[in-house]
Structure formats: structure tokens, C-alpha cells
């Protein structure tokens, strides 16, 4: 089952469309979830009744509109709409316990103007067992036929690479495995003795070893091994401009300083041009 968070925002609508397409490709049901957080309206020890009822009513309206949108986009997908009271991030974490993926908009109705990532999406990415896909409120993009995965020499990147292979297979898309690396500071010292070609060859082998294990399970997927001497954020954001999806691990730091999530994945979530899937190990 695919779970998608709904709040009526533009980014939420984009998330519903993405999730409906993913559910269609997988042949799995789609569940729309709206969490009404009435704690904002506490008056003394009790919530203001009129305000709480308004919040709940608006939530039901957002769910109805999202369900109509999903059914219009993918009529064959089974759609289930659920409402709950509580903080959105906590509700969605509970709902996604056994999900194939959790999909959310990058910034909801309560986000600060100009913010690229809302508190809910920020609080879910990397904190849920299943992949969390964060969808930006861009205008409808033409499909590029490419899925990008960030690869480094840590085991934490393997689940993200596996998810990227799965998505590429479902879409009939090319998989671009991006491995960005930079020389550590101590290797840049004039007195350091090292062979740059050896370092580069070792980095290339990292990608080939990671990709080969999964390529054997998905022989139909065309793979592009993309090795770049650059900061991981710069490389992944650049690759996202021609991609339909970018998959990164939730944590991981390679031996040569190539980090995927933590600061890198957070930066990618803020700056990528396509939906980003954060996949925990």
C-alpha cells in the first residue's frame, strides 16, 4: 500500500498525483491520510469547539478533493481515505508502519512563505521505515525517463539504490548511479604522496560493485554509471534536473568523505528539481 499525506496544499496535490501513479505501477491500493492537529486551538485545557470543528471539516474537504483527484488520474487504483486527529508527522509515521512508501508534499499549508521544506516532510524523511518520497509543488513536468540514485562506499546507500532500481524497472526508465567524491584535505597537502589515478579507479570500482549486485536482479534496467569529482550535493542536484526521481540513503558517509544524508540529503531535499525518495537502511 502507498500512503500519502493530504492537507489541501498545492504540494499535497502534487504528492497525491505522484502517489496515484506509483500505486498504479505497483498494482497496490492507495491510502489518503489527513491529520487534523487541533492542539493549535487549545483554550485552557480544552480545544475551542468551533475552531476544532472547522479544522475537521476542512480536513474532510481536503480528503474528498484528494480522493477525486486520485480517482480521476488513475481510475483503476483502489483509493481509501482516512482522517485522524493528532500531529501530522506522528499520524503519518503510524500509518506508514507497513507501507511500501509514504508520499508527502514538500511544504504544507502551515509552512512559512519561501520555505522549501516543511516541518512535516522534514520530520518524516529518514525517520520512517519505508521510503519517504517528498514531492515539490512544481508545475507538471514532462517525464524524463530517468531515475537517479546516490551511491557511495557505505552500506547505508544500498537500500536507496535498490529502491531506485525498482522504480526504474516499474517505469521502464534508465537508472543513473551518481557517485560524487572529493579528495580529503590531508591528501591535498603538498607533502602527501598518492596516486590520483589509483584513487579514481578505486572510486569507480565502488559504483560498479554496488550496481552489479542489483543489476543482476533487474537485467531489464539500463544503468549509467556517473562518477563525478564534485561535492555530493552539487552532483545530485545537477542530476535531478533531468530526472523523474532521485533516491538517497537516510545516512551514510563514505571513506573519502562522500556523505549521503545527514547534511547532504537534507540539502538535496531542499534543492532537487524532482521528487526525492529518502530510504532508510
N, C-alpha and C positions, 0 to 999 in steps of 0.2 A: 504493500500500500504506500502511496505517496501522500504525505501530509503537507498542506500549505496554510500558512498563516494569513488571515484576512482581516483588514481593517478599513477598507474602502478607499485607501490612498491610491495614487497613480502607480506607485511602485508595487503595491499589493496586487493591482490588476495585472501588471506585467508578470508577477510571480504566479498568479493563477493560470495565465496563458502558458507559461513555461511548464508548470506542473501538469497541466492537462495534456500537453504534448508528450511529456515524459511518461505519464501514465498510459497514454495511447500506445507509445512504442513498446512499453513493457507488458502491455496487456494486464494491467493491475488497476484496482479501484483507486479513486482519488477522494481524499477527505479534506474538506474545508473546515478550518477551525478559527473561530473568533473568540478572543478572551476579553471580557469586559472587566476592566480594573476599576471598581467603584471605590477603592480606597482613597482615590484623589478627592472624594467628596465627603469625607468623614466630617461630621459635625458633632463635636463632643465624642461620645462613644458609638454613635450610630451614623450611618450614611444618610445624607439628605435624601429623602424618599423620592421627591420629584426629579432630582438630578440623576439618581440611580436608575430610575425608570427610563429616563431619556437616553442614558448611556446604553442600557439593554436594548431599547427599541432601535437605536441607530445601529447597534451591532447586528440585530436580526436583519435589518435592511441591507447592510453590507454583505451579509451571508447570502441573502436571496439574490442580490445582484451578481455576486461572485459565482453562485451556482448556475445562474442563467448564462453567464459568460462562458463557463467551462463547458456546459452542455451544448452551447452554440458552436464552440470551437471544435469539440470532439464529442459528437453525439453518441458514439458507441461506448464511451467511458462511463463506468458506474460512479456516480457522484454522491457523496454523503456529506451533509453539512451539520456541524456541531457547534454549540455555543457553550461557554463556560465562564465562570466568574473567577478572577484571580489575575495575578501579574502575567502578562503575555508570555514572557520568556519561560517562566516556570510551567505554565499550562502547556506550552508547545513542547517543552522538554519531556513532560509526562506523556503527551500524546504520541511522541515520536519514538517511544521506547523500542517498539518492534517494527518501525517503518523502514522501507527501502531507502527513503530520502525525506528530508524536511526542507521545504522551499519557503523562503521569506523575501519580502521586498527589502531593498537596501535601507529605506527610511520611511517610517510610517507617518500618520497624521500628526503625531505628537513631536516629531523631530524639529530641531532648530533650523531655521531658514539657512540654507547654504551648506548644511551638514551633508556629507556623502554617505555616512553610515550611521544608522540609528542605534539606540541603546538595545533594542530587542535583537536585531541581527548581530550586533557586536557581542551580545551576551550569549548567543547560541553557537556561533561559529567556533568550532573546536571544543565545545562543551557537551555535545550530543553524540551518542554512539554512532548513529547513522550519518551519512554525508549530509552536510548542510549547504544548500545552494542559495546564494544571495543574488537576487536579480535587481538590476538597476532600472530606473524608470525612463529608459531611453525610448525614443520613438522606435517603431517596429523596424528591426534590422533585417536586411537580406541575409539569408543563410550563406555561410562561407564554406561549409563542408569540411571544417577542421576543428578538432579538439586538441587543446594544449595541456600538457602535464609538466609540472616542475619536477625535476629529478636531481637528487644529489647522492652522496655516498653514505647516507644514513638509512637505516631500515624503516624509519618513520615515513619515508616518501613512497614506499611500496603500495600501501592501500590507495593512495591518490592515483598512482599510475594504473593500478588495477581498475579503479573506477573510470578513469579516462579511457582505457581500452574497452570497457563495457559500453560506455557512451558512444565511442567511435563505431563499435560494431552495430549498435542499435540504429545509429544514424546513417550508416554507410559512409562515414567520414574518415578523413585522414587523421592520424594521430601525430602530433608534433611533440616530441620529447625534448624539452628545453633544459639544458644543463649549463648554468652560468657559474663561472668560477673566477676568483681573483687570487693573485699570489698573496700569501700572508706577509705582514710587514717585515718579519725577520728575513724573508727571502729577498726582499728588495734592498737589503743592506749591501753596500759595495763589497764588503769582505766575505759575503756569503757565496759559497760555491754550490751551484746547482745547474742542472741541465734543463732548460726551459722546454725543450722538445720532449724530454722524459716526463716532465710534469704534465704537459698537454696530452701525451699519449695515455698516461695513467687516468686522466680525467675522462678521455674518450672511452676508455675501457669500462669505466663506471657505468656510463649510459648503456653501452652495448650489453653488459652483463644483466642489468636491470630489465632492459627491454626484451632481451631474448627469452627470458623465462616466461613472460606474459605473451609474447608474440606466438609462441608455440601453441598457446591455448586459444588464440584469436588469429588464425592464419589468414583470415579474410581482410584484416585491417592493414592498410598501408601505413608504414611508420617512417617519419622523417626525424633523424637524429640531429638535433640542433644544438651544437656546442658553441658557447659564446664566452669570450673573455670580457665580462661585464658584471656589474652588480646584479644579483638575482632579481631585485625589484624592477630595475630598468629593463632587463631581458624579458621578464614575464609580462610586464605591462605592454611592452612593444609587441610581443607575440599575440596578446589579447586583441589587438586592433583588427586582426584578420581571422579571429576565432569565434566559434559559436559557444564555447565553454572553456573555462580554464580551471584545472583541478590542481590543488596544492595540499600538502600534508599539514596537519594541525601543529606539529612541532618537528624540529629536526635541524641539526647543524652538522654539515659535512666537515671532514678533517681539514679541508683547506678553506674553511670559513664560509662556505656557501650555505646560508640559512634559508629554510623554508618554514614559514610561520613562526609565531612569535612576532617579532617586529616586521619581518618580511611579508608574511601572509596578511598581517593587518594592513600594511601599506598596499598590497595587491588588492585587497578588498576595497580600499578607498579609491584606487586609481585605475583599475582594469576597465576596459571598454566593453567587456562581455560579462555574462553571468559567471560567478566564481563558486566552485564547489570546494568546501573545506572538508577533508576526510581524515578522521582520527585513525590512529593506529590501534 
